[in-house]
């Protein structure tokens, strides 16, 4: 089967990118049926921390269960578990 370069549009950023003949051959060898939907930079962004996709992390203000200092954490605290500031957390490790 002969492959030719294809121009695709990234669903993340909307830019065009080339799906090369070599990449298509690789996809065929691996049995992949779907073409890539993201350009190389958007794929690597997703892999390296794409969870946030460039947005700042949502932080929640809490009071440390050990020293009582106000701090921020990157998760929604639950009432059934204590939350610690960075210093108290590190000292408990």
GROMACS elastic network, one bead per residue, 0.5 to 0.9 nm:
[ bonds ]
;  ai    aj funct       b0    kb
    1    25     6  0.87551   500
    2    21     6  0.81834   500
    2    25     6  0.85400   500
    3     6     6  0.89792   500
    3    20     6  0.82181   500
    3    22     6  0.77222   500
    3    24     6  0.67116   500
    3    25     6  0.69316   500
    4    19     6  0.86654   500
    4    20     6  0.68449   500
    4    22     6  0.85735   500
    4    24     6  0.82264   500
    5    18     6  0.64664   500
    5    19     6  0.56872   500
    5    22     6  0.82930   500
    5    23     6  0.88295   500
    5    24     6  0.81896   500
    6    17     6  0.83005   500
    6    18     6  0.56135   500
    6    19     6  0.50505   500
    6    20     6  0.63503   500
    6    21     6  0.77173   500
    7    16     6  0.63977   500
    7    17     6  0.56484   500
    7    19     6  0.61259   500
    7    20     6  0.84831   500
    8    15     6  0.84213   500
    8    16     6  0.55195   500
    8    17     6  0.54320   500
    8    18     6  0.61862   500
    8    19     6  0.67240   500
    8    35     6  0.88266   500
    8    36     6  0.83280   500
    8    37     6  0.76914   500
    8    38     6  0.86506   500
    8    39     6  0.84727   500
    9    12     6  0.88395   500
    9    13     6  0.84567   500
    9    14     6  0.57619   500
    9    15     6  0.56139   500
    9    17     6  0.62069   500
    9    18     6  0.87353   500
    9    37     6  0.72456   500
    9    38     6  0.75061   500
    9    39     6  0.77832   500
   10    13     6  0.57449   500
   10    15     6  0.54512   500
   10    16     6  0.61106   500
   10    17     6  0.70162   500
   10    36     6  0.83873   500
   10    37     6  0.55317   500
   10    39     6  0.53799   500
   10    42     6  0.81015   500
   11    14     6  0.55735   500
   11    15     6  0.81579   500
   11    37     6  0.58120   500
   11    38     6  0.57811   500
   11    39     6  0.83415   500
   12    15     6  0.82870   500
   12    37     6  0.80747   500
   12    38     6  0.61974   500
   12    39     6  0.80920   500
   12    42     6  0.67683   500
   13    16     6  0.89000   500
   13    38     6  0.79871   500
   13    39     6  0.81846   500
   13    42     6  0.74011   500
   14    38     6  0.87549   500
   14    39     6  0.89897   500
   15    38     6  0.89999   500
   15    39     6  0.76509   500
   16    39     6  0.76425   500
   17    38     6  0.83858   500
   17    39     6  0.58603   500
   17    40     6  0.81280   500
   18    39     6  0.82706   500
   19    22     6  0.83077   500
   19    23     6  0.63672   500
   19    24     6  0.68430   500
   19    35     6  0.81611   500
   19    36     6  0.77892   500
   19    39     6  0.89236   500
   20    23     6  0.51495   500
   20    24     6  0.62350   500
   20    25     6  0.86211   500
   21    24     6  0.50134   500
   21    25     6  0.61496   500
   21    26     6  0.86336   500
   22    25     6  0.50601   500
   22    26     6  0.62265   500
   22    27     6  0.86602   500
   23    27     6  0.61600   500
   23    28     6  0.85904   500
   24    27     6  0.50396   500
   24    28     6  0.61748   500
   24    29     6  0.86547   500
   24    35     6  0.80722   500
   25    28     6  0.50418   500
   25    29     6  0.61864   500
   25    30     6  0.86768   500
   26    29     6  0.51052   500
   26    30     6  0.62677   500
   26    31     6  0.86072   500
   26    32     6  0.86303   500
   27    30     6  0.52194   500
   27    31     6  0.61547   500
   27    32     6  0.50578   500
   27    33     6  0.74489   500
   27    34     6  0.84450   500
   27    35     6  0.80835   500
   28    31     6  0.50233   500
   28    32     6  0.59061   500
   28    33     6  0.73833   500
   29    32     6  0.77334   500
   32    35     6  0.78497   500
   34    37     6  0.84903   500
   36    39     6  0.76618   500
   37    43     6  0.89252   500
   38    41     6  0.80307   500
   38    42     6  0.58620   500
   38    43     6  0.58650   500
   39    42     6  0.54060   500
   39    43     6  0.61521   500
   39    44     6  0.87071   500
   40    43     6  0.51135   500
   40    44     6  0.62102   500
   40    45     6  0.85786   500
   41    44     6  0.51783   500
   41    45     6  0.60765   500
   41    46     6  0.86124   500
   42    46     6  0.61471   500
   42    47     6  0.86448   500
   42    50     6  0.84030   500
   43    46     6  0.51678   500
   43    47     6  0.62989   500
   43    48     6  0.87309   500
   43    50     6  0.84201   500
   44    47     6  0.50272   500
   44    48     6  0.60798   500
   44    49     6  0.86164   500
   44    50     6  0.81457   500
   45    48     6  0.52791   500
   45    49     6  0.62441   500
   45    50     6  0.52815   500
   45    53     6  0.73301   500
   45    54     6  0.86856   500
   46    49     6  0.55509   500
   46    51     6  0.66270   500
   46    52     6  0.84924   500
   46    53     6  0.68694   500
   47    50     6  0.58757   500
   47    51     6  0.84018   500
   48    51     6  0.85691   500
   49    52     6  0.64234   500
   49    53     6  0.71125   500
   49    54     6  0.85959   500
   50    54     6  0.72991   500
   51    54     6  0.84853   500
   52    55     6  0.53268   500
   52    56     6  0.70067   500
   52    57     6  0.67795   500
   53    56     6  0.87393   500
   54    57     6  0.89145   500
   55    58     6  0.87293   500
   56    59     6  0.89039   500
   57    74     6  0.68136   500
   58    73     6  0.86204   500
   58    74     6  0.61170   500
   58    75     6  0.77368   500
   59    72     6  0.59179   500
   59    73     6  0.54441   500
   59    75     6  0.67288   500
   59    76     6  0.81598   500
   60    71     6  0.82663   500
   60    72     6  0.52470   500
   60    73     6  0.52977   500
   60    74     6  0.62502   500
   60    75     6  0.66069   500
   60    76     6  0.64125   500
   60    77     6  0.77949   500
   61    70     6  0.69070   500
   61    71     6  0.56977   500
   61    73     6  0.65518   500
   62    65     6  0.89208   500
   62    69     6  0.84081   500
   62    70     6  0.57313   500
   62    71     6  0.55093   500
   62    72     6  0.59328   500
   62    73     6  0.72822   500
   62    77     6  0.78413   500
   62    83     6  0.74552   500
   62    84     6  0.85091   500
   62    85     6  0.86123   500
   63    66     6  0.87264   500
   63    67     6  0.83926   500
   63    68     6  0.55075   500
   63    69     6  0.55498   500
   63    71     6  0.60842   500
   63    72     6  0.83595   500
   63    83     6  0.73967   500
   63    84     6  0.75395   500
   63    85     6  0.77902   500
   64    67     6  0.57820   500
   64    69     6  0.53105   500
   64    70     6  0.62055   500
   64    71     6  0.67865   500
   64    82     6  0.77750   500
   64    83     6  0.56610   500
   64    85     6  0.52592   500
   64    88     6  0.79736   500
   65    68     6  0.58960   500
   65    69     6  0.83177   500
   65    82     6  0.56402   500
   65    83     6  0.56509   500
   65    84     6  0.55919   500
   65    85     6  0.81343   500
   65    88     6  0.88762   500
   66    69     6  0.82697   500
   66    82     6  0.84663   500
   66    83     6  0.82573   500
   66    84     6  0.64214   500
   66    85     6  0.81340   500
   66    88     6  0.67161   500
   66    89     6  0.89667   500
   67    84     6  0.81242   500
   67    85     6  0.80906   500
   67    88     6  0.73787   500
   68    84     6  0.87115   500
   68    85     6  0.86714   500
   69    84     6  0.87739   500
   69    85     6  0.71389   500
   70    85     6  0.76324   500
   71    84     6  0.81125   500
   71    85     6  0.57522   500
   71    86     6  0.81668   500
   72    75     6  0.89258   500
   72    85     6  0.76631   500
   73    76     6  0.77367   500
   73    77     6  0.81254   500
   73    83     6  0.84695   500
   73    84     6  0.88241   500
   73    85     6  0.81284   500
   77    80     6  0.87432   500
   77    81     6  0.76290   500
   77    82     6  0.82477   500
   77    83     6  0.70892   500
   78    81     6  0.58830   500
   78    82     6  0.80205   500
   78    83     6  0.86284   500
   79    82     6  0.74686   500
   83    89     6  0.83519   500
   84    87     6  0.78884   500
   84    88     6  0.57599   500
   84    89     6  0.53810   500
   85    88     6  0.54499   500
   85    89     6  0.59720   500
   85    90     6  0.85616   500
   86    89     6  0.51001   500
   86    90     6  0.60811   500
   86    91     6  0.86172   500
   87    90     6  0.52035   500
   87    91     6  0.62063   500
   87    92     6  0.87522   500
   88    91     6  0.50821   500
   88    92     6  0.62932   500
   88    93     6  0.88987   500
   89    92     6  0.52734   500
   89    93     6  0.65833   500
   90    93     6  0.53150   500
